[in-house]
Amino acid sequence: APQLADFLANAPPDAPRDVLCAALWSGLVVNAFASILQVSGQQAVGPARAQVVYASQPLWAALLSLVFLGETVGAQGAVGGALF
């Protein structure tokens, strides 16, 4: 892959360390720790409430992106959200 070779040849010296840190963060925190918390939470609240929280995840994502990132919801997003 010539693009990969070009990238590696021009990469800054800290790139391998940064990639390793990102991979560890993704593997340990995002995939392992978050899954443990999710399972523990589902056991604590019961299956019915856990399903409501799980099913409303896109709504929470939209609200948090509005609050923290300033994103807006267009007409198509509003229609999709209303179908929830």
N, C-alpha and C positions, 0 to 999 in steps of 0.2 A: 504494500500500500504506500504509494509515493507521498500521499498527504500526511500519513502518520510519520514517515521518515522526515519530512520537512518540518513538521511540528516538533518532533524530538530534537532535531538539529538546532532549531531556533528557540527552544524552551528556555526560560530563565533557570538559573541554577537551583532555585528553591522549588521548582515544579515537582520533582519526585516526592519531596517531603510533604508538599501541599496535597498531592494526590493521595498519598498514604493516609494523611490525617482525615481527608474527606471520606476515604473508603472505610476507615475505622469508625468514624462518626456514623456513617450510614449503616454499617453492619452492626455495631454494638448498640447505639442509642436508638436509631430509628427502627430497625428491624427486631432487635432482641428486647430491649427494655420497654419499648412501646407495646409490644405484643404481650409481655408479662403484665403490664398495667391494664391493658384492655381485658385480658382474661380475668384478672383479679376483680376488676370493676364489674364485669358481667356476672360473676358469681355473687358479688355483694348485692346487686340491685335486682337480680332475678331476670328470667328470660323475656318477659313482656316489656319491662322498662328498658332493658338493654336493646331490644329490637327497635323501640321508638327512637332511642338515642342514635343507634346505628343508621337507621333509615333517614334521620334528619341531618346527617353529616353534610350533605351538599348545602343545606340551608345555613348551617353554622360556618361552613367555609366561605360562603358568599357574604355573610354578615361580618366575619372577621376580616375578609379582604376589603370590605367597605370601610371598616373602622381603621384598620392599621395601614392599608395600602392606598386608600382613597379611590378604589375601583368603583365603577358605576355599573348598574344593571340596565341593559337596554330592553326594548320591548320583547325581543325573542327570549331573553333570560327571564323576564317577568312572567311570560306565558308558561315557560317551562317550570318555574317555581310555583306558579298557581296550580299546575297539574299535580304537584306533590300533595 
